[in-house]
């Protein structure tokens, strides 16, 4: 129920935000971008950060996405499409246990740029679909190893701020991979 509530809140906020602009702003890419730009995001998931303790090993979600701006329709509406890959892992080892699990997500993204008429600021909403490949390896009990592939989807709100024409920072938060998430990192525009 909480997940459905979050999705409805994000949809409501996005919809309400659309009505706050002048109609002409909805048809423009943010200042500093155009319909031909590529944007590479590399970052880490904040919601996965944990402190490793004796025997525990955590690798927070490492994420790489590549987006291509595309103008859709006669007015060249400011959309983008791209792909995403992420990896996270967790392991534990002591006198009785020795196991490791990792998750790899591969998917596609489709989003919309919001134009606030602020130079170098890019805010957007994005949906993601793909597959999560999970593997569990138990080094003590070889018959307890397994792999799993699950379909996953997500909806996020994001912001990028470019401090030069090709380099900046980004952050995204929302619901993806069956959990709330928050990611930050570096953005490269070319």
BATOR-333110 format. One record per atom (N, C-alpha, C): x, y, z; residue in one letter. Coordinates in steps of 0.2 Angstrom, whole numbers, plus 5000, padded with zeros to 4 digits. Layout:
XYZA
...
# end
This chain:
500449945000X
500050005000X
500450065000X
501050065004X
501450125004X
501750134997X
501950084994X
502250094987X
501750124982X
501150104982X
500650134978X
500550204980X
500550224986X
500450294989X
501050334986X
501650304986X
502250344984X
502150364976X
501950304972X
501850314965X
501350374964X
500750364967X
500250414966X
500450484968X
500850494974X
501150564976X
501650584970X
502050544968X
502550564962X
502150584956X
501650554954X
501250564948X
500850634950X
500650644956X
500250704957X
500750764957X
501250764960X
501750814960X
502050834953X
502150784949X
502350794942X
501850824938X
501250804939X
500650834936X
500550904938X
500550914944X
500450984947X
500951034944X
501651004944X
502151044942X
502051064934X
501751024930X
501651034923X
501251104922X
500751114927X
500351164926X
500551234929X
501151234932X
501451294935X
501851334930X
502051304924X
502351334919X
501951364914X
502251414910X
501951434904X
501951384899X
501451374895X
501351324890X
501951324885X
502251374883X
502851374879X
503451344882X
503551344889X
504051314892X
504051244892X
503451214891X
503451144891X
503751114884X
503851154880X
504051124873X
504851144872X
505151164877X
505851184877X
506351134881X
506951124878X
507451094882X
507651144887X
507951114893X
508251164898X
508851204895X
508951264897X
509451304895X
510151274895X
510551264890X
511151234890X
511051164887X
510551144885X
510451074882X
510051084875X
510051034871X
509651034865X
509450964864X
509150954858X
508850894856X
509350844854X
509950854854X
510550814851X
511050794857X
510950814863X
511450804868X
511350734871X
511950704873X
512050644876X
512250664883X
511950624888X
512150634895X
512350564899X
512950564901X
513150504905X
513150514912X
512850474916X
512850484923X
513150424927X
513650444931X
513950384935X
513850404943X
513650354947X
513550374954X
513450314958X
513250324964X
513150274969X
512550284973X
512250234975X
511550234978X
511650244986X
511350304988X
511450314995X
511050275000X
510450244997X
510050205001X
510350135003X
510850124999X
511150055000X
511850065004X
512050125006X
512650135010X
512550105017X
512950055019X
513050025025X
513750025028X
513850015034X
514550015037X
514649935037X
515249915034X
515449845035X
515649835042X
515449775044X
515749755051X
516149695050X
516349665056X
516749605055X
516349545052X
516649525046X
516349475043X
515849495037X
515549555038X
515149585033X
515549625028X
515249615021X
515549655016X
514949685012X
514949755011X
514449785007X
514749825001X
514449814996X
514549854990X
513949894988X
513949964989X
513349994988X
513149994980X
512550014978X
512350014971X
512850064967X
513150034963X
513550074958X
513150084952X
513050144949X
512550154944X
512850194938X
512750164932X
512950204926X
512350204921X
512150264919X
511650274914X
511850324908X
511550314902X
511750354897X
511050374894X
510950434893X
510350464890X
510450504884X
510050504879X
510050534873X
509450584873X
509550644872X
508950694872X
508650684865X
507950684865X
507650674858X
507050724859X
506950764853X
506350804853X
505850764849X
505250754852X
504650714850X
504150764847X
503850744841X
503350784838X
503550844834X
503050884832X
503150944828X
503550994832X
503351004839X
503651054843X
504251034846X
504550964845X
505150944848X
505150944855X
504650914858X
504550914865X
505150874869X
505350904874X
506050884877X
506050814881X
506050764878X
506050694880X
506750674880X
506950614883X
507550584883X
507450504883X
507850464881X
507850394881X
508550374882X
508650314885X
509250284887X
509250224890X
509850204893X
509950134896X
510250144903X
510250094907X
510550094914X
510750024916X
511350024919X
511649964922X
511849984929X
511649934934X
511949954941X
512149884944X
512549884949X
512749834953X
512849844960X
512649794964X
512749804971X
512849724974X
513149724980X
513349664983X
513349664990X
513249604993X
513349595000X
513549525002X
514049525006X
514349455008X
514449455016X
514449385018X
514649375025X
515049315026X
515549325030X
515949265032X
516149265039X
516049205042X
516349195049X
516449115049X
516549085055X
516649015056X
516148975053X
515548995053X
514948955051X
514748965044X
514749035042X
514449055036X
515049085031X
514949075025X
515349105019X
514949105013X
514549165012X
514149175007X
514149245004X
513949254998X
513949314994X
513349314989X
513049374989X
512449384985X
512649454981X
512449454974X
512549514970X
511949524966X
511749584964X
511249604960X
511449644954X
511349634948X
511449674942X
510849694939X
510749754938X
510149774935X
510349804928X
509949784923X
510049814916X
509349834913X
509349894911X
508649914909X
508649974904X
508050004902X
508050054898X
507650114902X
507750174900X
507450234903X
507150274898X
506550314900X
506250364896X
506050414901X
506150474899X
506050534903X
505850594900X
505650644904X
505450714901X
505850764905X
506150814902X
506450874905X
505950924906X
506050954912X
505651014914X
506051074913X
505851124911X
506151184909X
506051244914X
506451254918X
506351314923X
506651374921X
506951384915X
507351434913X
507851464917X
508251414920X
508851424924X
509451394921X
509951434919X
510451404915X
510851344919X
510951294915X
511351234918X
510951194922X
510351204924X
509951164928X
509451124924X
509451054925X
509051004922X
508650964927X
508050974927X
507650934931X
507150884927X
507050824929X
506650784925X
506350724929X
505850694925X
505550634928X
505750584923X
505850524926X
506050464922X
505750404924X
505550354919X
505350294921X
505850244919X
505950184922X
506450134921X
506150064921X
506250024916X
506049954916X
506649914914X
506649854917X
507249804915X
507249744919X
507749714920X
507849654923X
508349654929X
508249624934X
508749614940X
508949544940X
509649534939X
509949464939X
510249464946X
509949414950X
510249404957X
510549334957X
511149334961X
511449274962X
511649264969X
511649204971X
511749194978X
512249134978X
512849144981X
513349094981X
513549074989X
513449014990X
513648984997X
514248944996X
514848974999X
515448934998X
515548875002X
515148865008X
515148815012X
514748755009X
514148775006X
513648725004X
513548734997X
513848704993X
513848714985X
513148694983X
512748654986X
512048644984X
511548704985X
511748754989X
511348814991X
511448874986X
511748864980X
511848914976X
511248924971X
511148984969X
510548994964X
510649064961X
510349064955X
510249134951X
509549144950X
509349204950X
508649224949X
508649284944X
508149294940X
508049354935X
507349374937X
507249434938X
506649464940X
506549534936X
505949544933X
505749604930X
505649664935X
505949724934X
505849774938X
505649844934X
505349884938X
505249954935X
505350004940X
505350064938X
505450124943X
505150184940X
505050234945X
504950304943X
505350344947X
505650394945X
506150434948X
506050514946X
506250554951X
506350624949X
507050634950X
507350674945X
508050694946X
508150764944X
508850784946X
509050844945X
509850844943X
510050884938X
510750884936X
510850954936X
511450974938X
511751044938X
512451044935X
512551074929X
513151074926X
513551134928X
514151124930X
514551184932X
515051204926X
515051164921X
515351184915X
514951164909X
515151174903X
514651154897X
514651074897X
515051034900X
515050964899X
515150924905X
515150954911X
515250924917X
514850954923X
514550904927X
514050924932X
513950874937X
513450884941X
513250834946X
512550814945X
512350754948X
511650734947X
511350704954X
510750704954X
510450664960X
509750634958X
509550574960X
508850554958X
508550524964X
507950524965X
507650494970X
506950464968X
506650414971X
506050384969X
505950314971X
505650274967X
505450214968X
505650164963X
506150124964X
506350074959X
506650014962X
506649954959X
506949894961X
506549874967X
505949884968X
505449864973X
505649904980X
505949964980X
506149994986X
506250074984X
506250114989X
506450184989X
507150184987X
507350234983X
508050244982X
508250314981X
508950324982X
509250394981X
509950384979X
510050414973X
510750404970X
511050474969X
511650484969X
512050544968X
512650524963X
512950574960X
513550564956X
513750614951X
514150594946X
514350644942X
514050634935X
513950694931X
513650694925X
514050724920X
514050694914X
514450714908X
514050724902X
514050784899X
513650804893X
514050804887X
513850774882X
514250784876X
513750774870X
# end
